[in-house]
Amino acid sequence: MIRVLLADDQRLVRAGFRMILRAEPDLEVAGEAGDGVEAVEAARRLRPDVVIMDIRMPRLNGIEATRQIVRQPHPPHVLVVTTFDLDRYVYESLRAGAGGFLLKDAPERQLTSAIRTVVDGVALLAPDVTRRMLDAFAGRIEPGRPPPGLDALTGREVDVLRLIARGRSNAEIARELYLSDATVKTHVAHILAKLGLASRTQAAVVAYETKLVVPGQRPGPGP
């Protein structure tokens, strides 16, 4: 059973999410929060598997709430649900550690599928949309300071990181690099551990900020 925390300041929105999740046998609502402070506390107390996070909330916005939640011991996955496509706040939430994002007008089936996907951690959520969003912002992003541990990545791990940033799933990375799925999964785990990151999406952001991936550039092997 996948336990979900609903964090949104609009009661009607939370009620709509609750109705959708109740229709799914493998999903249940673990709790609700009306602002970011409540979301951080509820995530710590209830230990859900996924937090559906609104961005614009009182007291503490969804970006800072996400940042605090992913720092908790055994943090849940965070799925940002927003009204605006390519909203700059969405990029900041992914940078803060959210596993992916979804638009509020998405079909019900896409929401439930997104929850399962972000829990599995197998691929970037909605890779075409996420990659398009990253590409749109990458040209306006100042190159970031390489995080500690970037130099510790092996050449193969850099290859995997570049493909993660391109939205590839583990299976797709395995095919492109002629590796087994298990080996790719191990590489991904090592990348996140060395960089001190919480999610694949956060790793993709690092790849863009450090210019390991450039919009429009064909993915290729690392040095």
Phi and psi in degrees as a GROMACS rama.xvg file:
@    title "Ramachandran Plot"
@    xaxis  label "Phi"
@    yaxis  label "Psi"
@TYPE xy
-95.7691  119.84  ILE-2
-96.7011  129.037  ARG-3
-120.728  133.147  VAL-4
-101.54  129.183  LEU-5
-99.3693  117.383  LEU-6
-119.483  103.404  ALA-7
-158.49  140.062  ASP-8
-81.458  -4.68226  ASP-9
-102.478  119.048  GLN-10
-60.3673  -39.4764  ARG-11
-65.3508  -36.6344  LEU-12
-65.5276  -45.6367  VAL-13
-62.037  -39.0844  ARG-14
-63.6301  -38.8694  ALA-15
-65.0451  -44.7357  GLY-16
-60.6071  -42.4431  PHE-17
-61.0444  -41.9671  ARG-18
-63.8768  -40.696  MET-19
-63.873  -45.8415  ILE-20
-69.7653  -33.2875  LEU-21
-65.2912  -21.1777  ARG-22
-82.4137  -5.71664  ALA-23
-105.299  124.4  GLU-24
-66.361  -22.5177  PRO-25
-102.865  7.03368  ASP-26
-123.36  140.844  LEU-27
-143.913  150.131  GLU-28
-84.4161  116.073  VAL-29
-82.9575  -25.2203  ALA-30
173.434  177.715  GLY-31
-136.443  154.601  GLU-32
-141.222  138.643  ALA-33
-98.3379  -4.39424  GLY-34
-157.069  176.539  ASP-35
-66.4574  -36.233  GLY-36
-63.7674  -44.9883  VAL-37
-62.4343  -36.6374  GLU-38
-63.8613  -44.4792  ALA-39
-62.9679  -45.0572  VAL-40
-66.492  -42.3149  GLU-41
-66.9334  -36.8148  ALA-42
-63.6465  -39.2581  ALA-43
-69.2116  -40.3734  ARG-44
-80.0091  -41.8501  ARG-45
-92.139  -21.7724  LEU-46
49.7683  59.8797  ARG-47
-72.2979  168.933  PRO-48
-83.0345  -33.8858  ASP-49
-139.114  141.558  VAL-50
-113.088  121.053  VAL-51
-85.8183  113.5  ILE-52
-114.723  122.262  MET-53
-78.1107  157  ASP-54
-91.817  -49.6534  ILE-55
-94.3376  97.872  ARG-56
-134.089  155.477  MET-57
-72.4598  163.708  PRO-58
67.7501  -52.0297  ARG-59
-148.407  122.665  LEU-60
-74.3626  168.056  ASN-61
-65.0879  -25.8142  GLY-62
-67.3969  -51.9391  ILE-63
-68.227  -35.4933  GLU-64
-62.3366  -42.0112  ALA-65
-61.1572  -44.7502  THR-66
-58.8167  -41.1548  ARG-67
-72.8496  -36.7792  GLN-68
-67.3349  -42.6442  ILE-69
-70.6006  -12.6217  VAL-70
-88.2878  -7.0628  ARG-71
-71.568  154.818  GLN-72
-61.3928  135.268  PRO-73
51.259  58.731  HIS-74
-69.4857  149.291  PRO-75
-75.7759  165.923  PRO-76
-76.96  147.358  HIS-77
-116.422  125.495  VAL-78
-113.308  111.001  LEU-79
-82.4707  129.144  VAL-80
-118.244  119.714  VAL-81
-128.674  162.57  THR-82
-84.1788  -26.1108  THR-83
-111.588  128.69  PHE-84
-74.978  135.019  ASP-85
61.0301  26.8987  LEU-86
-64.1207  135.662  ASP-87
-61.6561  -25.8005  ARG-88
-68.863  -27.951  TYR-89
-63.7823  -44.2838  VAL-90
-58.6192  -44.0529  TYR-91
-64.7983  -34.2817  GLU-92
-69.3748  -37.7625  SER-93
-66.5343  -38.5958  LEU-94
-63.354  -32.7003  ARG-95
-75.673  -14.6632  ALA-96
126.13  4.27059  GLY-97
-63.9696  146.687  ALA-98
-78.5742  -17.1708  GLY-99
170.535  -176.826  GLY-100
-144.681  161.835  PHE-101
-146.199  148.709  LEU-102
-85.0457  145.992  LEU-103
-66.549  -20.9029  LYS-104
-93.2912  12.6601  ASP-105
-67.2467  152.585  ALA-106
-60.7491  152.727  PRO-107
-55.5152  -41.7398  GLU-108
-62.375  -33.3454  ARG-109
-69.7754  -34.1982  GLN-110
-64.4776  -50.1177  LEU-111
-65.2692  -37.3938  THR-112
-65.5336  -38.9125  SER-113
-63.058  -40.4797  ALA-114
-61.016  -46.5942  ILE-115
-65.0728  -37.972  ARG-116
-65.7957  -44.738  THR-117
-68.78  -29.809  VAL-118
-69.0445  -42.914  VAL-119
-63.2775  -34.0947  ASP-120
65.3264  21.7564  GLY-121
-81.965  -35.7621  VAL-122
-144.082  160.15  ALA-123
-57.8892  138.743  LEU-124
-66.8788  132.214  LEU-125
44.7103  64.0873  ALA-126
-56.9165  -34.6856  PRO-127
-65.9487  -41.7852  ASP-128
-72.3541  -44.5746  VAL-129
-62.1441  -44.2998  THR-130
-65.3506  -39.7165  ARG-131
-63.334  -39.6495  ARG-132
-65.297  -45.0271  MET-133
-63.0184  -41.902  LEU-134
-60.6841  -40.2151  ASP-135
-65.1285  -36.1848  ALA-136
-89.2932  -23.2138  PHE-137
-58.5367  -37.1259  ALA-138
-67.2559  -18.7684  GLY-139
-104.745  2.64339  ARG-140
-91.0867  127.839  ILE-141
-69.1437  137.01  GLU-142
-52.3939  129.163  PRO-143
-86.882  159.024  GLY-144
-69.9058  128.4  ARG-145
-54.9984  131.137  PRO-146
-68.6216  152.189  PRO-147
-55.662  133.706  PRO-148
103.961  -14.4194  GLY-149
-62.4387  -41.2971  LEU-150
-68.3623  -17.2058  ASP-151
-82.9838  -9.65506  ALA-152
-68.9301  138.427  LEU-153
-74.7581  166.919  THR-154
-58.1855  -40.2919  GLY-155
-67.8998  -37.1919  ARG-156
-66.1828  -34.9423  GLU-157
-64.2694  -41.6088  VAL-158
-57.6931  -45.656  ASP-159
-65.1032  -41.8308  VAL-160
-61.1365  -41.9449  LEU-161
-60.9513  -40.3406  ARG-162
-73.6443  -32.4252  LEU-163
-58.7007  -44.9927  ILE-164
-65.3853  -24.1327  ALA-165
-84.765  2.63891  ARG-166
84.6973  16.6123  GLY-167
-76.7182  142.915  ARG-168
-79.4571  169.671  SER-169
-57.4949  -42.977  ASN-170
-63.787  -40.587  ALA-171
-67.5094  -40.241  GLU-172
-62.9083  -42.0771  ILE-173
-59.1925  -43.1073  ALA-174
-66.1482  -43.2213  ARG-175
-69.4425  -33.2705  GLU-176
-103.176  2.67969  LEU-177
58.5971  48.9426  TYR-178
-121.735  165.785  LEU-179
-81.9652  158.205  SER-180
-59.2776  -39.5017  ASP-181
-63.7656  -39.3799  ALA-182
-65.6565  -41.6506  THR-183
-62.7098  -43.5388  VAL-184
-59.3189  -39.4119  LYS-185
-66.0066  -42.9919  THR-186
-60.1557  -43.5451  HIS-187
-61.5435  -44.3035  VAL-188
-61.1618  -41.18  ALA-189
-66.1601  -39.6074  HIS-190
-61.014  -49.1954  ILE-191
-63.3914  -40.7205  LEU-192
-66.6075  -45.2038  ALA-193
-66.3565  -34.6295  LYS-194
-91.2338  -6.80013  LEU-195
66.2266  40.7667  GLY-196
-108.125  160.338  LEU-197
-99.9719  -19.4997  ALA-198
-152.946  163.817  SER-199
-63.1421  -37.8562  ARG-200
-64.4074  -40.0675  THR-201
-61.5275  -38.2688  GLN-202
-64.1878  -38.659  ALA-203
-63.1299  -40.0604  ALA-204
-61.4159  -43.7407  VAL-205
-60.3315  -40.8573  VAL-206
-62.1585  -38.0091  ALA-207
-72.3142  -44.17  TYR-208
-66.4604  -31.4097  GLU-209
-94.3143  6.03004  THR-210
64.5385  22.6552  LYS-211
-66.6826  -27.9549  LEU-212
-126.257  132.785  VAL-213
-118.821  132.35  VAL-214
-53.5405  132.911  PRO-215
85.992  -10.3952  GLY-216
-85.185  133.775  GLN-217
-70.2827  135.936  ARG-218
-64.5691  138.834  PRO-219
-143.602  174.684  GLY-220
-68.342  152.223  PRO-221
-77.1013  173.877  GLY-222
